[in-house]
Amino acid sequence: MRSRHGLTLIEIVFSMTLLAIIAVGTAQYMVYSRLDIERGIRHQLAWMAMASRLEECVDFGFETIPDSIPESLTSITISGLQAYRTSVVTGIDDTTDGLWPTDTKLPDYYKIQIYISWFNPTDSSDSLTAYLSEETSWHY
């Protein structure tokens, strides 16, 4: 009896196919992991930019917010990335504190919404909403 050394063609093809499947799966995992990490970084940068914008709202004061804050698709750069910021202010009357004509102070609250869009102005990916009244502090 002669002993045979080496692998058959079927064994080589099977092992190469298995290796290719593992390599493609690993490469795909790394690509998606990188995309998730980049998305997370953009999300944190957006929250920092939105929080900074809310701090500006506090500096403007309650009476000047409607005239100072609203903006639409303002181009900004955050850590070298192109973004677009939109700020919307809505006045809200609280019906529990009295109705007109006794409640002459309108609006009672401002709802401030800030949106950040990355790369495409029409694709809002991050947003922050806060409520501000003259009597109380911020509510997120």
C-alpha positions as CSV (number, residue, x, y, z in Angstrom):
1,M,0.0,0.0,0.0
2,R,1.2,3.4,-0.9
3,S,0.4,6.3,1.4
4,R,-0.8,9.4,-0.2
5,H,0.4,12.8,0.9
6,G,-1.4,16.1,0.0
7,L,-4.9,17.3,-0.5
8,T,-7.5,16.6,-3.1
9,L,-8.9,19.2,-5.4
10,I,-12.3,19.1,-3.6
11,E,-10.7,19.7,-0.2
12,I,-8.8,22.7,-1.6
13,V,-11.9,24.2,-3.3
14,F,-14.0,23.7,-0.1
15,S,-11.3,25.3,2.2
16,M,-10.9,28.3,-0.2
17,T,-14.7,28.8,-0.3
18,L,-14.9,28.7,3.4
19,L,-12.0,31.1,3.8
20,A,-13.6,33.5,1.2
21,I,-16.9,33.5,3.1
22,I,-15.2,34.3,6.4
23,A,-13.1,37.1,4.8
24,V,-16.2,38.7,3.2
25,G,-18.1,38.5,6.4
26,T,-15.3,40.1,8.4
27,A,-14.8,42.9,5.9
28,Q,-18.5,43.6,5.9
29,Y,-18.6,43.8,9.7
30,M,-15.7,46.2,9.7
31,V,-17.3,48.5,7.1
32,Y,-20.6,48.6,9.0
33,S,-18.8,49.1,12.3
34,R,-17.0,52.1,10.9
35,L,-20.2,53.6,9.6
36,D,-21.9,53.2,13.0
37,I,-18.9,54.9,14.7
38,E,-19.0,57.8,12.3
39,R,-22.8,58.1,12.8
40,G,-22.3,58.2,16.5
41,I,-19.6,60.8,16.3
42,R,-21.9,63.0,14.1
43,H,-24.7,62.5,16.6
44,Q,-22.6,63.7,19.6
45,L,-21.3,66.7,17.6
46,A,-24.9,67.6,16.7
47,W,-26.0,67.4,20.3
48,M,-23.1,69.7,21.3
49,A,-24.0,72.2,18.6
50,M,-27.7,72.1,19.6
51,A,-26.9,72.6,23.3
52,S,-24.7,75.6,22.4
53,R,-27.6,77.1,20.4
54,L,-29.9,76.6,23.4
55,E,-27.3,78.5,25.6
56,E,-27.5,81.3,23.1
57,C,-31.3,81.3,23.6
58,V,-30.8,81.8,27.3
59,D,-28.4,84.7,26.6
60,F,-30.9,86.5,24.4
61,G,-33.6,86.5,27.1
62,F,-37.2,85.6,27.1
63,E,-38.6,88.7,25.4
64,T,-36.2,88.6,22.4
65,I,-36.3,84.9,21.6
66,P,-38.9,85.1,18.8
67,D,-36.9,87.7,16.9
68,S,-33.4,86.3,17.6
69,I,-33.6,82.5,17.3
70,P,-35.5,81.4,14.2
71,E,-33.3,80.4,11.3
72,S,-33.7,78.1,8.3
73,L,-31.0,75.9,7.0
74,T,-28.1,77.9,8.2
75,S,-24.8,76.4,6.9
76,I,-22.4,75.6,9.8
77,T,-19.2,73.6,10.0
78,I,-18.8,71.2,13.0
79,S,-15.3,69.7,13.4
80,G,-14.7,70.0,9.7
81,L,-18.1,68.5,8.6
82,Q,-20.7,70.4,6.7
83,A,-24.1,70.7,8.5
84,Y,-27.2,72.7,8.3
85,R,-29.1,74.1,11.4
86,T,-32.7,75.1,11.6
87,S,-34.2,76.7,14.7
88,V,-38.0,77.0,15.2
89,V,-39.7,79.0,18.0
90,T,-43.3,78.5,18.8
91,G,-45.2,80.5,21.4
92,I,-47.5,78.5,23.7
93,D,-50.3,79.7,26.0
94,D,-50.7,77.7,29.1
95,T,-54.5,77.4,29.7
96,T,-54.1,76.3,33.3
97,D,-52.8,79.7,34.5
98,G,-55.8,81.7,33.4
99,L,-57.5,82.6,30.2
100,W,-57.8,85.9,28.3
101,P,-58.7,88.6,29.3
102,T,-57.2,87.9,32.8
103,D,-54.1,86.2,31.3
104,T,-52.6,89.1,29.4
105,K,-49.1,87.7,29.3
106,L,-48.8,85.8,26.0
107,P,-47.1,83.5,25.3
108,D,-46.5,81.7,28.5
109,Y,-43.9,79.4,27.1
110,Y,-41.7,79.1,24.1
111,K,-41.1,75.8,22.4
112,I,-37.7,75.9,20.8
113,Q,-36.8,73.2,18.3
114,I,-33.3,72.9,16.8
115,Y,-32.6,70.5,13.9
116,I,-29.2,69.5,12.5
117,S,-28.9,68.0,9.0
118,W,-25.7,66.5,7.8
119,F,-24.5,66.9,4.2
120,N,-28.1,67.2,2.8
121,P,-30.2,70.2,4.0
122,T,-33.5,68.3,3.7
123,D,-32.4,65.2,5.7
124,S,-32.9,66.2,9.4
125,S,-31.0,63.6,11.4
126,D,-30.8,65.1,14.9
127,S,-33.1,67.4,16.8
128,L,-33.5,68.8,20.3
129,T,-36.6,70.4,21.8
130,A,-36.7,72.7,24.8
131,Y,-39.4,74.7,26.6
132,L,-38.7,78.0,28.2
133,S,-40.9,80.2,30.3
134,E,-40.2,83.5,32.0
135,E,-41.0,82.1,35.4
136,T,-39.3,78.7,35.2
137,S,-36.2,77.3,33.7
138,W,-35.6,75.1,30.7
139,H,-37.5,71.8,30.3
140,Y,-36.1,69.3,27.8
